[in-house]
């Protein structure tokens, strides 16, 4: 123990300060990098209850970033999802899975890119009558093509 104490005493005061400064700088760099790479996602959940033939209000996805759009119908079976990107004042592009139908049971791939209002994006109900559609070059909406009222929700995560 005496040998360790003597070695510590041999270090000069500026040397100890320099070593402590280096440790603080390296620790700060590691902490700063960790806070840059860990981010919480943004999300918004929109509920709908639509009469037969009705459309929801327009939904504006985040721009120039991938957005996961998940929708489900809670008044009838169905769920669908797409990864979507919204290029402002230009186009909306997507790829994902349609809701499985009650007859086939399997989900099918949906994909496309469009800015024309009414263009189908993804079915979120098993009868393929409730879907998410393009509303404009910058927005999407939920459309109820069923002959009865349908309710559910759409969640966007980016």
Secondary structure, 3 states (H helix, E strand, C coil): CHHHHHHHHHCCHHHHHHHHHHHHHHHHHHHHHHHHHCCCCCEEEEEEEECCCCECCCECCCECCEEEEEEEECCCCCEEEEEEEEECCCEEEEEEECCCCCCCCCCCEEEEEECCCCCEEEECCCCCCEEEEECCCCCEEEEECCCCCEEEEEEEEC
